[in-house]
Amino acid sequence: MTVNTKAIGQVRREKISNANLLMYISIGIFAAMYLAGILIWGGGFRKPQQIFDILNNYAYLIIIGCALTIVMITGGIDISVAGIVALVSMVDVMFLKGRLLPAEGMSDGVKVALAACIAIGIGLAFGAVQGALVAYLDIQPFIISLAGMFFARGMITIVSVEPMQLTVQEEPGILDIIQHRIEIGFLGSPNKKGVMIPARIEIGVIIAIAILFIIAVMLRKSRIGRNFYAVGGNRQSALMLGINVKRTRFTAHLFSGLLAGIAGFVFMMHNVSGNATNATAGEMDAIASSIIGGTLLSGGVGNVIGTFFGVMILATIKLIVTASGLTKPWWQTITSGAMLALFILLQSVVLANRGKKVKLPGWMKLGKG
C-alpha cells in the first residue's frame, strides 16, 4: 500500500488560514528582529526586562489594537480609540485627585475601582453612539470615528485645560495600588554592582494579556466572533445566512469603545497623568499593529494574537532605531511607515499566491445570529 505524501502535504497546507499564515509571518519577523537586536546591539536586548518594559509601555496599545482588529475584521475602522484613551486618563486622574466628583470618605481601593468603572462607562458610551450611527444609519465608520476622535480630544480641555498628575505627596495610597509591579526573580539580571534585580511587570500588562486571550477565544469559538468574520468577508452572504449584520457591526463598535475605555485606565495606571496630548497617534499605531499582525483593511481576515506581535514589532523597531544612534524622532516614524508598507505589500503577495478570493478559516462554520 502506497501513501500519497504529496496529497497529504497539500491538505495540511490548505488547513492554514490566511489569518493564521499572516500571523505566523509576523511572529517570525518579530523573532528575527529581536534576535538581530541581541546579536548586533546586545545591551538591553539581552535582558528579559527589555521585553517586560515593552509590555509595560505598550499595554494600552495592545488593548486598542485588539479593538481595531475586531472592527477591521467586520470591514470597518475606528480612529477614535486614542482620543477615548486620552479622555479616560484625564477624567480618571481628575476623579482620583478629588477634583471632578465627590469622593470624600472613600478608601483608595474604592476610588481606583470607581475610576475603572468610569473608564468602562465612557468607553461604552462612545462605542454605543458610534456603533448605532454606523450600523443603523449606515454612516461611514471613518467619518463617525473621526468625529468621535475630535469630540474626545475636545472634551479633555473642558475637563481640565492644564495637565494633571498624581503625586506621591497628595495621592500616595492610590499610587501604591495602580503602580504596583509584580516581581519575577528568576528572570532578573544583575546591575553594575552585581546585585540581582528582579524583572518587574505592571498590573496593566496582566489586564492587557487577559483581554488579548479573551478576545482571541471569542473570535475563534463564539457565534458573535464567527459573525464578525462573516460580515467582514461578505455582508450580502452573511445576510443570506441569517446573520443580523447591523447588530453585528454595532457590537463590533461597542467592543471597540469598551476596550478603548479599559485601555485609557491602563494608560493612566502607567503614566499617572492626564493630558490632552496623551496617546497621540495611538490610533495609527493600533491600525498599523493590526495590519502588521495580519488583519486586512478589506475585512474578513484578522487575528488578535497577530496584532500583539504587531505591537511588539513596532516597539522593537523603535528600540533598534534608538540603539543605532538615530535619536531624531522622525527616524522612528520613517522606519515604522516603511515596515507598514512592507507588510501591506507582503499581504498582497501572499494572498495573491493563495488565490484572489480570501477564504475564511476552516473552523468557521457560520451560524445564525
C-alpha positions, -999 to 999 in steps of 0.1 A, spaced: 0 0 0 15 34 -11 8 67 6 4 98 -14 26 121 7 22 149 -18 -15 149 -14 -12 148 24 12 177 24 -12 197 2 -41 190 26 -20 201 55 -10 233 38 -46 241 30 -56 239 67 -36 271 74 -60 300 71 -50 334 57 -53 349 91 -30 323 107 -5 324 79 -1 362 82 1 358 119 29 333 116 48 356 93 46 385 118 58 362 146 87 351 125 97 387 117 95 397 153 117 368 164 142 377 136 142 413 145 147 407 182 174 381 176 192 406 154 189 431 182 205 406 206 233 397 182 241 431 168 234 456 195 233 435 227 229 456 258 192 458 269 181 433 242 199 406 262 179 413 294 144 398 300 134 432 315 136 446 280 106 425 269 87 435 301 95 472 295 79 469 261 48 453 276 47 479 304 50 508 279 26 494 253 -1 476 273 -27 501 264 -17 498 227 -22 460 228 -58 466 241 -67 492 215 -50 471 189 -75 443 198 -103 469 194 -91 479 159 -87 442 149 -124 435 158 -137 465 139 -114 459 109 -125 422 107 -160 434 102 -148 457 74 -149 489 95 -125 513 111 -124 532 144 -99 561 147 -115 574 179 -98 549 203 -67 570 212 -89 601 218 -110 579 242 -78 567 259 -67 603 265 -102 614 277 -104 585 301 -69 591 315 -78 628 322 -112 620 338 -97 593 360 -68 614 372 -92 643 380 -115 619 398 -87 603 418 -74 637 428 -109 646 441 -114 674 416 -142 660 394 -167 641 416 -171 640 453 -150 612 468 -146 622 504 -145 593 529 -138 567 502 -108 543 506 -81 544 480 -91 509 467 -127 520 462 -116 551 443 -94 531 420 -123 507 414 -147 535 406 -121 550 383 -121 517 364 -159 518 362 -158 554 349 -134 544 322 -156 515 311 -187 537 311 -170 564 289 -158 537 265 -192 520 263 -209 554 257 -186 562 228 -190 527 214 -227 526 216 -232 560 199 -207 554 172 -219 518 167 -255 530 163 -246 556 138 -225 532 118 -247 502 119 -283 516 119 -278 548 100 -252 533 77 -228 563 80 -192 557 70 -173 545 101 -143 566 93 -164 598 94 -181 588 126 -150 578 144 -132 609 132 -159 630 148 -156 608 179 -118 615 180 -123 652 178 -151 651 203 -130 631 228 -99 654 224 -121 685 228 -137 671 259 -103 668 276 -98 705 276 -133 710 290 -125 687 319 -91 704 325 -71 728 304 -40 721 325 -22 688 326 -29 668 358 -5 645 376 -10 621 405 18 627 430 33 609 460 27 639 482 -11 640 475 -21 605 465 4 581 480 -21 553 486 -36 554 451 -1 553 435 8 523 456 -22 505 441 -21 515 405 17 514 402 22 480 419 46 458 400 48 421 401 84 409 406 98 378 388 130 369 404 143 341 382 141 365 351 161 392 368 195 405 358 224 419 378 231 456 380 265 472 377 273 463 414 264 427 408 231 429 427 203 408 411 174 430 402 142 410 396 122 416 364 91 438 370 58 437 352 28 461 357 -8 451 365 -18 468 333 1 442 313 -18 414 331 -50 432 321 -39 435 285 -28 399 282 -61 387 298 -81 408 273 -60 395 244 -67 359 252 -104 365 259 -108 382 226 -89 355 208 -111 328 222 -142 349 215 -133 353 178 -125 317 174 -151 299 195 -182 321 198 -210 328 174 -205 365 176 -169 361 167 -178 340 136 -203 366 127 -177 393 127 -157 373 101 -187 366 81 -199 402 79 -164 414 71 -160 388 44 -192 394 26 -222 413 41 -247 400 15 -237 364 20 -239 370 58 -275 383 54 -284 352 33 -271 330 61 -294 347 86 -268 369 104 -280 402 117 -254 424 100 -265 456 117 -264 442 152 -230 426 144 -215 459 132 -230 477 163 -215 450 186 -181 454 170 -180 491 177 -194 486 212 -165 462 219 -141 488 204 -154 515 227 -153 492 257 -117 482 250 -107 518 244 -121 527 278 -102 499 295 -70 510 276 -75 545 290 -75 532 325 -44 511 318 -27 541 302 -35 561 334 -21 534 356 12 535 337 16 573 332 -4 585 363 -12 617 343 -39 634 323 -30 655 293 -47 665 260 -16 650 242 -18 616 258 -18 587 233 -12 610 204 -12 590 171 -22 559 192 -50 551 167 -24 550 139 -2 527 158 -31 504 166 -41 502 130 -5 496 119 -2 469 146 -33 452 134 -22 453 97 13 441 106 -3 413 126 -23 401 96 -56 419 97 -69 431 63 -84 465 58 -109 449 35 -123 428 63 -129 391 69 -93 383 80 -76 390 113 -62 376 145 -55 394 178 -25 373 185 -10 386 153 -19 421 165 0 415 197 31 407 177 24 437 155 27 459 186 59 441 196 74 446 161 66 484 162 82 486 197 112 466 186 117 489 156 118 519 178 144 502 201 166 492 171 164 527 157 175 542 190 202 516 195 215 525 161 221 561 172 193 576 152 178 596 180 158 621 159 121 613 163 114 612 126 136 581 121 112 561 142 83 574 121 101 567 88 110 531 98 76 523 112 60 536 80 84 516 59 76 484 79 38 490 75 42 495 37 63 463 36 36 443 54 8 456 32 29 445 2 36 412 18 -1 406 25 -9 413 -11 17 390 -24 8 362 0 -29 364 -6 -24 367 -44 -4 334 -44 -31 317 -24 -59 329 -47 -76 362 -52 -106 351 -31 -100 354 6 -112 322 23 -123 320 59 -106 295 82 -120 260 81 -132 262 117 -156 289 109 -190 273 104 -214 302 101 -244 301 124 -275 323 126 -272 352 149 
